[in-house]
């Protein structure tokens, strides 16, 4: 960490990471630390509600609703801009599966497949949920005026030479890969986003494809 001084102004610290609006922003653009932080926060939220999960007065579907609103919302905060990988997705899914098994009071040696677990709790795979959040946010952003800062950031194409070797997987590259897998170009997405009904159909199609991951 070091400081850079602007003329006539106070020093500005340069750091490798910082917290902004509850999310960890890293210098390298990665999301590993933010995802670890979200899992820890969600774990704390889950433990705080331990009495709810063990209560016999609450129906299972009510417990799942509380889990979705009080734990999963904490876990997936800011996930729209995560650069997800197989490793990170697995960590998120493992945490959710453990929580759901705890809520259903499933203990060893009782065994239940993940698919059955998701069906009983009406949960979708976490990869699909993150995709829906991401593409919903993309549509919302593309409907903003062209001069909007968020819209400009989304469509900004940085210039310059990259390092030799396989390009690192980024949020934008994975997003473009998902669009190509569904047979759509960015220009088509931009046009379709202006119609909310059509965009919901596009999101459903996009989320049915697996993206290219690290």
ROVO-544434 format. One record per atom (N, C-alpha, C): residue in one letter; x, y, z; atom name. Coordinates in Angstrom, 1 decimal, m for minus. Layout:
residu,u,v,w,atome
A,X,Y,Z,CA
...
//
This chain:
residu,u,v,w,atome
X,0.8,m1.2,0.0,N
X,0.0,0.0,0.0,CA
X,0.9,1.2,0.0,C
X,0.6,2.2,m0.8,N
X,1.3,3.5,m0.8,CA
X,0.3,4.6,m1.2,C
X,0.8,5.8,m1.0,N
X,0.0,7.0,m1.3,CA
X,0.5,7.8,m2.5,C
X,m0.5,8.4,m3.2,N
X,m0.2,9.3,m4.3,CA
X,m0.8,10.6,m4.0,C
X,0.0,11.7,m4.1,N
X,m0.5,13.0,m3.7,CA
X,m0.8,13.8,m5.0,C
X,m2.0,14.3,m5.0,N
X,m2.5,15.2,m6.1,CA
X,m2.1,16.6,m5.7,C
X,m1.9,17.4,m6.8,N
X,m1.4,18.7,m6.6,CA
X,m2.4,19.5,m5.8,C
X,m2.0,20.1,m4.6,N
X,m2.8,20.9,m3.8,CA
X,m3.9,20.1,m3.0,C
X,m3.8,18.8,m3.0,N
X,m4.8,18.0,m2.3,CA
X,m4.1,17.1,m1.4,C
X,m4.9,16.4,m0.6,N
X,m4.4,15.4,0.4,CA
X,m4.1,14.1,m0.3,C
X,m3.2,13.3,0.4,N
X,m2.8,12.0,m0.2,CA
X,m4.0,11.1,m0.4,C
X,m3.9,10.3,m1.5,N
X,m4.9,9.3,m1.7,CA
X,m4.2,7.9,m1.6,C
X,m4.7,7.1,m0.7,N
X,m4.1,5.8,m0.6,CA
X,m4.4,4.8,m1.7,C
X,m3.5,4.1,m2.2,N
X,m3.7,3.1,m3.2,CA
X,m3.6,1.7,m2.5,C
X,m4.7,1.0,m2.7,N
X,m4.8,m0.3,m2.0,CA
X,m5.1,m1.4,m3.0,C
X,m4.9,m2.6,m2.5,N
X,m5.2,m3.8,m3.4,CA
X,m6.7,m4.1,m3.4,C
X,m7.4,m3.7,m2.3,N
X,m8.8,m4.0,m2.2,CA
X,m9.5,m3.0,m1.3,C
X,m10.8,m2.8,m1.4,N
X,m11.5,m1.9,m0.5,CA
X,m13.0,m2.3,m0.6,C
X,m13.7,m1.8,0.4,N
X,m15.1,m2.2,0.6,CA
X,m15.9,m1.0,0.0,C
X,m16.9,m1.3,m0.9,N
X,m17.7,m0.3,m1.5,CA
X,m19.2,m0.8,m1.5,C
X,m20.1,m0.1,m0.8,N
X,m21.5,m0.5,m0.7,CA
X,m21.6,m1.9,m0.2,C
X,m20.8,m2.3,0.7,N
X,m20.9,m3.7,1.3,CA
X,m20.2,m4.8,0.5,C
X,m19.6,m4.4,m0.7,N
X,m18.9,m5.4,m1.5,CA
X,m17.4,m5.1,m1.5,C
X,m16.6,m6.2,m1.6,N
X,m15.2,m6.1,m1.7,CA
X,m14.7,m5.9,m3.1,C
X,m14.1,m4.8,m3.4,N
X,m13.6,m4.5,m4.8,CA
X,m12.1,m4.8,m4.8,C
X,m11.6,m5.7,m5.6,N
X,m10.2,m6.0,m5.7,CA
X,m9.5,m5.3,m6.8,C
X,m8.3,m5.1,m6.7,N
X,m7.5,m4.4,m7.7,CA
X,m7.4,m5.2,m9.0,C
X,m7.4,m6.6,m8.9,N
X,m7.3,m7.4,m10.0,CA
X,m8.6,m7.7,m10.7,C
X,m9.7,m7.1,m10.1,N
X,m11.0,m7.3,m10.7,CA
X,m11.7,m8.6,m10.4,C
X,m11.0,m9.4,m9.5,N
X,m11.6,m10.7,m9.1,CA
X,m12.7,m10.6,m8.1,C
X,m13.4,m11.7,m7.9,N
X,m14.5,m11.6,m6.9,CA
X,m14.4,m12.7,m5.8,C
X,m13.2,m13.4,m5.8,N
X,m13.1,m14.5,m4.8,CA
X,m13.3,m14.0,m3.4,C
X,m12.6,m12.9,m3.1,N
X,m12.7,m12.4,m1.7,CA
X,m14.1,m11.9,m1.4,C
X,m14.8,m11.3,m2.3,N
X,m16.1,m10.8,m2.0,CA
X,m17.1,m12.0,m1.8,C
X,m16.9,m13.1,m2.6,N
X,m17.7,m14.3,m2.4,CA
X,m17.5,m14.9,m1.1,C
X,m16.2,m15.0,m0.7,N
X,m15.9,m15.6,0.6,CA
X,m16.5,m14.7,1.7,C
X,m16.5,m13.4,1.6,N
X,m17.1,m12.5,2.5,CA
X,m18.6,m12.7,2.6,C
X,m19.3,m12.8,1.5,N
X,m20.7,m13.0,1.4,CA
X,m21.1,m14.3,2.1,C
X,m20.3,m15.4,1.9,N
X,m20.6,m16.7,2.5,CA
X,m20.5,m16.6,4.0,C
X,m19.5,m15.9,4.5,N
X,m19.4,m15.7,6.0,CA
X,m20.5,m14.9,6.5,C
X,m20.9,m13.9,5.8,N
X,m22.1,m13.0,6.3,CA
X,m23.4,m13.8,6.3,C
X,m23.6,m14.6,5.3,N
X,m24.8,m15.5,5.2,CA
X,m24.7,m16.6,6.2,C
X,m23.6,m17.1,6.5,N
X,m23.4,m18.1,7.6,CA
X,m23.8,m17.5,8.9,C
X,m23.4,m16.3,9.2,N
X,m23.7,m15.6,10.4,CA
X,m25.2,m15.4,10.5,C
X,m25.8,m15.0,9.4,N
X,m27.3,m14.8,9.4,CA
X,m28.0,m16.1,9.6,C
X,m27.5,m17.2,9.1,N
X,m28.2,m18.5,9.2,CA
X,m28.1,m18.9,10.7,C
X,m27.0,m18.7,11.3,N
X,m26.8,m19.1,12.7,CA
X,m27.6,m18.3,13.6,C
X,m27.8,m17.0,13.3,N
X,m28.6,m16.1,14.1,CA
X,m30.1,m16.6,14.2,C
X,m30.5,m17.3,13.1,N
X,m31.9,m17.7,13.0,CA
X,m32.0,m19.2,13.4,C
X,m31.1,m19.7,14.2,N
X,m31.1,m21.1,14.5,CA
X,m32.4,m21.6,15.2,C
X,m33.0,m20.7,16.0,N
X,m34.2,m21.0,16.7,CA
X,m35.4,m21.2,15.7,C
X,m35.3,m20.5,14.6,N
X,m36.3,m20.6,13.6,CA
X,m36.3,m21.9,12.9,C
X,m35.1,m22.3,12.5,N
X,m34.9,m23.6,11.8,CA
X,m35.3,m24.8,12.6,C
X,m35.1,m24.7,14.0,N
X,m35.5,m25.8,14.8,CA
X,m36.9,m25.8,15.4,C
X,m37.6,m24.7,15.0,N
X,m39.0,m24.5,15.6,CA
X,m39.9,m25.6,14.9,C
X,m40.8,m26.1,15.8,N
X,m41.8,m27.1,15.3,CA
X,m43.1,m26.4,15.0,C
X,m43.2,m25.1,15.3,N
X,m44.4,m24.3,15.1,CA
X,m44.5,m23.7,13.7,C
X,m43.3,m23.7,13.0,N
X,m43.3,m23.1,11.7,CA
X,m43.3,m24.2,10.6,C
X,m44.1,m24.0,9.6,N
X,m44.1,m25.0,8.5,CA
X,m42.9,m24.9,7.7,C
X,m42.6,m26.0,7.0,N
X,m41.3,m26.0,6.2,CA
X,m41.3,m24.9,5.2,C
X,m42.4,m24.7,4.5,N
X,m42.4,m23.7,3.4,CA
X,m42.1,m22.3,4.0,C
X,m42.6,m22.0,5.2,N
X,m42.3,m20.7,5.8,CA
X,m40.8,m20.6,6.2,C
X,m40.2,m21.7,6.6,N
X,m38.8,m21.6,6.9,CA
X,m38.0,m21.3,5.7,C
X,m38.4,m21.9,4.6,N
X,m37.7,m21.7,3.3,CA
X,m37.9,m20.3,2.8,C
X,m39.0,m19.7,3.0,N
X,m39.2,m18.3,2.7,CA
X,m38.4,m17.4,3.5,C
X,m38.2,m17.7,4.8,N
X,m37.3,m16.9,5.7,CA
X,m35.9,m17.1,5.2,C
X,m35.5,m18.3,4.9,N
X,m34.2,m18.6,4.4,CA
X,m33.9,m17.7,3.1,C
X,m34.8,m17.7,2.2,N
X,m34.6,m17.0,1.0,CA
X,m34.5,m15.5,1.2,C
X,m35.3,m14.9,2.1,N
X,m35.3,m13.5,2.3,CA
X,m34.2,m13.0,3.3,C
X,m33.8,m13.9,4.2,N
X,m32.9,m13.4,5.3,CA
X,m31.5,m14.0,5.1,C
X,m31.3,m15.1,4.4,N
X,m30.0,m15.7,4.3,CA
X,m29.5,m15.6,2.8,C
X,m30.3,m16.1,1.9,N
X,m29.9,m16.1,0.5,CA
X,m29.7,m14.7,0.0,C
X,m30.6,m13.8,0.4,N
X,m30.4,m12.4,m0.1,CA
X,m29.1,m11.8,0.4,C
X,m28.6,m12.2,1.6,N
X,m27.3,m11.7,2.1,CA
X,m26.2,m12.4,1.2,C
X,m26.4,m13.7,1.0,N
X,m25.4,m14.4,0.2,CA
X,m25.2,m13.9,m1.2,C
X,m26.3,m13.5,m1.9,N
X,m26.2,m13.1,m3.3,CA
X,m26.2,m11.6,m3.5,C
X,m26.0,m10.9,m2.5,N
X,m25.9,m9.4,m2.6,CA
X,m24.7,m9.1,m3.5,C
X,m25.0,m8.3,m4.6,N
X,m23.9,m7.9,m5.5,CA
X,m23.5,m9.0,m6.5,C
X,m24.2,m10.1,m6.5,N
X,m23.8,m11.2,m7.4,CA
X,m24.0,m10.9,m8.9,C
X,m24.8,m9.9,m9.2,N
X,m25.0,m9.5,m10.6,CA
X,m23.7,m9.2,m11.3,C
X,m22.7,m8.8,m10.6,N
X,m21.4,m8.4,m11.2,CA
X,m20.3,m9.4,m10.8,C
X,m20.6,m10.5,m10.3,N
X,m19.5,m11.5,m9.9,CA
X,m19.0,m12.1,m11.2,C
X,m17.7,m12.4,m11.2,N
X,m17.0,m13.2,m12.2,CA
X,m17.0,m14.6,m11.6,C
X,m18.0,m15.4,m11.8,N
X,m18.1,m16.7,m11.2,CA
X,m17.2,m17.7,m11.9,C
X,m16.7,m18.7,m11.2,N
X,m15.9,m19.8,m11.7,CA
X,m16.6,m21.1,m11.1,C
X,m16.1,m22.2,m11.6,N
X,m16.7,m23.5,m11.1,CA
X,m16.4,m23.6,m9.6,C
X,m15.2,m23.2,m9.2,N
X,m14.8,m23.3,m7.8,CA
X,m15.7,m22.5,m6.9,C
X,m15.9,m21.2,m7.3,N
X,m16.8,m20.3,m6.5,CA
X,m18.2,m20.7,m6.5,C
X,m18.7,m21.2,m7.6,N
X,m20.1,m21.6,m7.7,CA
X,m20.3,m22.8,m6.8,C
X,m19.3,m23.7,m6.8,N
X,m19.4,m24.9,m6.0,CA
X,m19.4,m24.6,m4.5,C
X,m18.6,m23.6,m4.1,N
X,m18.6,m23.1,m2.7,CA
X,m20.0,m22.6,m2.3,C
X,m20.6,m21.8,m3.2,N
X,m21.9,m21.2,m2.9,CA
X,m22.9,m22.3,m2.8,C
X,m22.9,m23.2,m3.7,N
X,m23.9,m24.3,m3.7,CA
X,m23.8,m25.2,m2.5,C
X,m22.5,m25.5,m2.1,N
X,m22.3,m26.3,m1.0,CA
X,m22.9,m25.7,0.3,C
X,m22.6,m24.4,0.4,N
X,m23.2,m23.7,1.6,CA
X,m24.7,m23.7,1.6,C
X,m25.3,m23.5,0.5,N
X,m26.8,m23.5,0.4,CA
X,m27.3,m24.9,0.7,C
X,m26.7,m25.9,0.1,N
X,m27.2,m27.3,0.4,CA
X,m27.1,m27.7,1.9,C
X,m26.0,m27.2,2.5,N
X,m25.9,m27.5,4.0,CA
X,m27.0,m26.8,4.8,C
X,m27.3,m25.6,4.4,N
X,m28.4,m24.9,5.1,CA
X,m29.7,m25.6,4.9,C
X,m30.0,m26.0,3.6,N
X,m31.3,m26.6,3.3,CA
X,m31.4,m27.9,4.1,C
X,m30.3,m28.7,4.1,N
X,m30.4,m30.0,4.8,CA
X,m30.6,m29.8,6.3,C
X,m30.0,m28.7,6.9,N
X,m30.2,m28.3,8.3,CA
X,m31.7,m28.0,8.5,C
X,m32.3,m27.2,7.6,N
X,m33.7,m26.8,7.8,CA
X,m34.6,m28.0,7.7,C
X,m34.3,m28.9,6.8,N
X,m35.1,m30.1,6.7,CA
X,m34.8,m31.2,7.7,C
X,m33.7,m30.9,8.5,N
X,m33.3,m31.8,9.6,CA
X,m32.9,m33.1,9.1,C
X,m32.1,m33.1,8.0,N
X,m31.6,m34.3,7.4,CA
X,m30.2,m34.5,7.9,C
X,m30.0,m35.6,8.6,N
X,m28.8,m36.0,9.3,CA
X,m28.3,m37.3,8.8,C
X,m27.0,m37.5,8.9,N
X,m26.4,m38.8,8.6,CA
X,m26.9,m39.9,9.5,C
X,m27.3,m41.1,9.1,N
X,m27.0,m41.6,7.7,CA
X,m28.1,m41.4,6.7,C
X,m29.1,m40.6,7.0,N
X,m30.1,m40.3,6.0,CA
X,m29.4,m39.6,4.8,C
X,m29.8,m40.1,3.6,N
X,m29.2,m39.5,2.3,CA
X,m30.3,m39.0,1.4,C
X,m30.0,m37.9,0.8,N
X,m30.9,m37.3,m0.2,CA
X,m30.0,m36.6,m1.3,C
X,m30.4,m36.8,m2.5,N
X,m29.6,m36.2,m3.6,CA
X,m29.9,m34.7,m3.6,C
X,m28.9,m34.0,m4.2,N
X,m29.1,m32.5,m4.4,CA
X,m30.3,m32.2,m5.2,C
X,m30.6,m32.9,m6.2,N
X,m31.8,m32.7,m7.0,CA
X,m33.1,m32.8,m6.2,C
X,m33.2,m33.9,m5.4,N
X,m34.3,m34.0,m4.6,CA
X,m34.4,m32.9,m3.5,C
X,m33.3,m32.5,m3.0,N
X,m33.2,m31.5,m2.0,CA
X,m33.8,m30.2,m2.6,C
X,m33.4,m29.8,m3.8,N
X,m33.8,m28.6,m4.5,CA
X,m35.3,m28.7,m4.8,C
X,m35.8,m29.9,m5.2,N
X,m37.2,m30.0,m5.5,CA
X,m38.1,m29.9,m4.2,C
X,m37.6,m30.4,m3.1,N
X,m38.4,m30.4,m1.9,CA
X,m38.4,m29.0,m1.3,C
X,m37.4,m28.2,m1.6,N
X,m37.3,m26.8,m1.1,CA
X,m37.6,m25.7,m2.2,C
X,m37.9,m26.2,m3.4,N
X,m38.2,m25.3,m4.5,CA
X,m37.1,m24.3,m4.8,C
X,m35.9,m24.9,m4.8,N
X,m34.7,m24.1,m5.1,CA
X,m34.2,m24.4,m6.5,C
X,m33.6,m23.4,m7.1,N
X,m32.9,m23.6,m8.4,CA
X,m31.4,m23.7,m8.1,C
X,m30.7,m24.3,m9.0,N
X,m29.2,m24.3,m8.8,CA
X,m28.7,m22.9,m8.7,C
X,m27.7,m22.7,m7.9,N
X,m27.2,m21.3,m7.6,CA
X,m26.7,m20.7,m8.9,C
X,m26.1,m21.4,m9.8,N
X,m25.6,m20.9,m11.0,CA
X,m26.7,m20.2,m11.8,C
X,m27.8,m20.9,m11.8,N
X,m29.0,m20.4,m12.6,CA
X,m29.5,m19.1,m11.9,C
X,m29.6,m19.1,m10.6,N
X,m30.1,m17.9,m9.9,CA
X,m29.2,m16.7,m10.1,C
X,m27.9,m16.9,m10.1,N
X,m26.9,m15.8,m10.3,CA
X,m27.1,m15.3,m11.8,C
X,m27.3,m16.2,m12.7,N
X,m27.5,m15.8,m14.1,CA
X,m28.7,m14.9,m14.2,C
X,m29.8,m15.3,m13.6,N
X,m31.1,m14.6,m13.7,CA
X,m30.9,m13.2,m13.1,C
X,m30.2,m13.1,m12.0,N
X,m30.0,m11.8,m11.4,CA
X,m29.1,m10.9,m12.3,C
X,m28.1,m11.5,m12.9,N
X,m27.1,m10.8,m13.7,CA
X,m27.8,m10.3,m15.0,C
X,m28.6,m11.1,m15.7,N
X,m29.2,m10.7,m16.9,CA
X,m30.4,m9.8,m16.7,C
X,m31.0,m9.9,m15.5,N
X,m32.1,m9.0,m15.2,CA
X,m31.5,m7.6,m15.0,C
X,m30.3,m7.5,m14.3,N
X,m29.6,m6.3,m14.1,CA
X,m29.1,m5.7,m15.4,C
X,m28.6,m6.5,m16.3,N
X,m28.1,m6.1,m17.6,CA
X,m29.3,m5.4,m18.4,C
X,m30.4,m6.1,m18.4,N
X,m31.6,m5.5,m19.1,CA
X,m32.0,m4.2,m18.5,C
X,m32.0,m4.1,m17.2,N
X,m32.3,m2.8,m16.5,CA
X,m31.3,m1.7,m16.9,C
X,m30.1,m2.1,m17.0,N
X,m29.0,m1.1,m17.3,CA
X,m29.1,m0.7,m18.8,C
X,m29.3,m1.6,m19.7,N
X,m29.4,m1.3,m21.1,CA
X,m30.6,m0.4,m21.4,C
X,m31.6,m0.4,m20.6,N
X,m32.7,0.5,m20.8,CA
X,m32.5,2.0,m20.3,C
X,m31.3,2.2,m19.7,N
X,m31.0,3.5,m19.2,CA
X,m30.5,4.3,m20.4,C
X,m30.6,5.7,m20.3,N
X,m30.1,6.6,m21.4,CA
X,m28.6,6.3,m21.7,C
X,m28.2,6.5,m22.9,N
X,m26.9,6.2,m23.4,CA
X,m25.8,7.0,m22.6,C
X,m26.2,8.2,m22.0,N
X,m25.3,9.0,m21.3,CA
X,m25.1,8.6,m19.8,C
X,m25.9,7.6,m19.4,N
X,m25.9,7.1,m18.0,CA
X,m24.5,6.4,m17.7,C
X,m23.9,6.7,m16.6,N
X,m22.6,6.2,m16.3,CA
X,m22.6,4.7,m16.2,C
X,m23.6,4.1,m15.6,N
X,m23.7,2.6,m15.5,CA
X,m23.8,2.0,m16.8,C
X,m24.6,2.6,m17.7,N
X,m24.8,2.1,m19.1,CA
X,m23.5,2.2,m19.8,C
X,m22.8,3.3,m19.7,N
X,m21.5,3.4,m20.4,CA
X,m20.5,2.4,m19.9,C
X,m20.4,2.2,m18.6,N
X,m19.5,1.3,m18.0,CA
X,m19.7,m0.2,m18.5,C
X,m21.0,m0.5,m18.6,N
X,m21.4,m1.8,m19.1,CA
X,m20.9,m2.1,m20.5,C
X,m21.0,m1.1,m21.4,N
X,m20.7,m1.3,m22.8,CA
X,m19.3,m0.8,m23.2,C
X,m18.5,m0.3,m22.2,N
X,m17.2,0.2,m22.4,CA
X,m16.3,m0.9,m22.9,C
X,m15.5,m0.6,m24.0,N
X,m14.6,m1.6,m24.5,CA
X,m13.2,m1.0,m24.4,C
X,m12.4,m1.4,m23.3,N
X,m11.1,m0.8,m23.2,CA
X,m10.1,m1.2,m24.3,C
X,m9.3,m0.3,m24.7,N
X,m8.3,m0.5,m25.8,CA
X,m7.0,m0.8,m25.2,C
X,m6.1,m1.3,m26.1,N
X,m4.7,m1.6,m25.6,CA
X,m4.4,m3.1,m25.9,C
X,m3.1,m3.4,m25.6,N
X,m2.6,m4.8,m25.9,CA
X,m2.7,m5.6,m24.6,C
X,m3.1,m6.8,m24.7,N
X,m3.1,m7.7,m23.6,CA
X,m1.9,m8.6,m23.5,C
X,m1.6,m9.2,m22.4,N
X,m0.5,m10.1,m22.2,CA
X,m0.6,m11.3,m23.1,C
X,0.6,m11.9,m23.4,N
X,0.6,m13.1,m24.2,CA
X,0.1,m14.2,m23.4,C
X,m0.6,m15.1,m24.1,N
X,m1.2,m16.3,m23.4,CA
X,m2.7,m16.3,m23.4,C
X,m3.3,m17.3,m22.8,N
X,m4.7,m17.4,m22.7,CA
X,m5.3,m16.2,m21.9,C
X,m6.3,m15.5,m22.5,N
X,m6.9,m14.4,m21.8,CA
X,m7.6,m14.8,m20.6,C
X,m7.5,m14.1,m19.5,N
X,m8.1,m14.4,m18.3,CA
X,m9.6,m14.3,m18.4,C
X,m10.4,m15.2,m17.8,N
X,m11.8,m15.1,m17.8,CA
X,m12.3,m13.9,m17.0,C
X,m13.1,m13.1,m17.6,N
X,m13.7,m11.9,m17.0,CA
X,m15.2,m12.0,m17.0,C
X,m15.8,m11.1,m16.2,N
X,m17.2,m11.0,m16.2,CA
X,m17.8,m10.8,m17.6,C
X,m17.2,m9.9,m18.4,N
X,m17.7,m9.5,m19.7,CA
X,m17.5,m10.7,m20.6,C
X,m16.3,m11.4,m20.6,N
X,m16.1,m12.5,m21.5,CA
X,m17.1,m13.6,m21.2,C
X,m17.4,m13.9,m19.9,N
X,m18.3,m15.0,m19.6,CA
X,m19.7,m14.6,m20.0,C
X,m20.0,m13.3,m19.9,N
X,m21.4,m12.8,m20.3,CA
X,m21.5,m12.9,m21.8,C
X,m20.5,m12.6,m22.6,N
X,m20.5,m12.7,m24.0,CA
X,m20.6,m14.1,m24.5,C
X,m20.0,m15.0,m23.7,N
X,m20.0,m16.5,m24.0,CA
X,m21.5,m17.0,m23.8,C
X,m22.1,m16.6,m22.8,N
X,m23.5,m17.0,m22.5,CA
X,m24.4,m16.5,m23.6,C
X,m24.2,m15.3,m24.1,N
X,m25.0,m14.7,m25.2,CA
X,m24.8,m15.5,m26.5,C
X,m23.5,m15.8,m26.8,N
X,m23.2,m16.6,m28.0,CA
X,m23.8,m18.0,m27.9,C
X,m23.8,m18.6,m26.7,N
X,m24.4,m19.9,m26.6,CA
X,m25.9,m19.9,m26.9,C
X,m26.5,m18.8,m26.6,N
X,m27.9,m18.7,m26.9,CA
X,m28.2,m18.1,m28.3,C
X,m27.1,m17.9,m29.1,N
X,m27.3,m17.5,m30.5,CA
X,m27.6,m16.0,m30.6,C
X,m27.2,m15.2,m29.7,N
X,m27.5,m13.7,m29.7,CA
X,m26.3,m12.9,m29.7,C
X,m26.3,m11.7,m30.3,N
X,m25.2,m10.8,m30.3,CA
X,m25.6,m9.7,m29.3,C
X,m24.6,m8.9,m28.9,N
X,m24.8,m7.8,m28.0,CA
X,m25.7,m6.8,m28.6,C
X,m25.7,m6.5,m29.9,N
X,m26.6,m5.6,m30.5,CA
X,m28.0,m6.1,m30.4,C
X,m28.3,m7.4,m30.6,N
X,m29.6,m7.9,m30.5,CA
X,m30.1,m7.8,m29.0,C
X,m29.2,m8.1,m28.1,N
X,m29.6,m7.9,m26.7,CA
X,m30.0,m6.5,m26.3,C
X,m29.2,m5.6,m26.9,N
X,m29.5,m4.1,m26.6,CA
X,m30.9,m3.8,m27.1,C
X,m31.2,m4.2,m28.3,N
X,m32.5,m3.9,m28.9,CA
X,m33.7,m4.6,m28.1,C
X,m33.5,m5.9,m27.8,N
X,m34.5,m6.6,m27.1,CA
X,m34.8,m6.1,m25.7,C
X,m33.7,m5.6,m25.1,N
X,m33.9,m5.1,m23.7,CA
X,m34.9,m4.0,m23.5,C
X,m35.2,m3.3,m24.6,N
X,m36.2,m2.2,m24.5,CA
X,m37.6,m2.7,m24.3,C
X,m37.9,m3.9,m24.6,N
X,m39.2,m4.5,m24.4,CA
X,m39.1,m5.5,m23.2,C
X,m39.7,m5.1,m22.1,N
X,m39.5,m5.9,m20.9,CA
X,m40.1,m7.3,m21.0,C
X,m41.2,m7.5,m21.7,N
X,m41.8,m8.8,m21.9,CA
X,m40.9,m9.7,m22.7,C
X,m40.4,m9.2,m23.8,N
X,m39.5,m10.0,m24.6,CA
X,m38.2,m10.3,m23.9,C
X,m37.7,m9.3,m23.1,N
X,m36.5,m9.5,m22.3,CA
X,m36.6,m10.6,m21.3,C
X,m37.7,m10.7,m20.7,N
X,m37.9,m11.8,m19.7,CA
X,m37.8,m13.2,m20.4,C
X,m38.3,m13.3,m21.6,N
X,m38.1,m14.5,m22.4,CA
X,m36.7,m14.8,m22.8,C
X,m36.0,m13.7,m23.1,N
X,m34.5,m13.8,m23.4,CA
X,m33.8,m14.3,m22.2,C
X,m34.1,m13.7,m21.1,N
X,m33.4,m14.1,m19.8,CA
X,m33.6,m15.6,m19.5,C
X,m34.8,m16.1,m19.7,N
X,m35.2,m17.5,m19.5,CA
X,m34.3,m18.4,m20.4,C
X,m34.2,m17.9,m21.7,N
X,m33.4,m18.7,m22.6,CA
X,m31.9,m18.7,m22.3,C
X,m31.4,m17.5,m21.9,N
X,m30.0,m17.4,m21.6,CA
X,m29.6,m18.2,m20.4,C
X,m30.5,m18.3,m19.4,N
X,m30.3,m19.0,m18.2,CA
X,m30.4,m20.5,m18.3,C
X,m30.8,m21.0,m19.5,N
X,m30.9,m22.4,m19.7,CA
X,m29.7,m23.0,m20.3,C
X,m28.7,m22.1,m20.6,N
X,m27.4,m22.5,m21.1,CA
X,m26.3,m22.4,m20.1,C
X,m25.4,m23.3,m20.1,N
X,m24.2,m23.3,m19.2,CA
X,m23.2,m22.4,m19.9,C
X,m22.6,m21.5,m19.1,N
X,m21.5,m20.6,m19.6,CA
X,m20.2,m21.3,m19.6,C
X,m19.2,m20.7,m20.3,N
X,m17.9,m21.1,m20.3,CA
X,m17.2,m20.6,m19.0,C
X,m16.6,m21.5,m18.2,N
X,m16.1,m21.2,m16.9,CA
X,m14.6,m21.5,m16.8,C
X,m14.0,m21.0,m15.8,N
X,m12.6,m21.4,m15.6,CA
X,m12.5,m22.8,m15.1,C
//
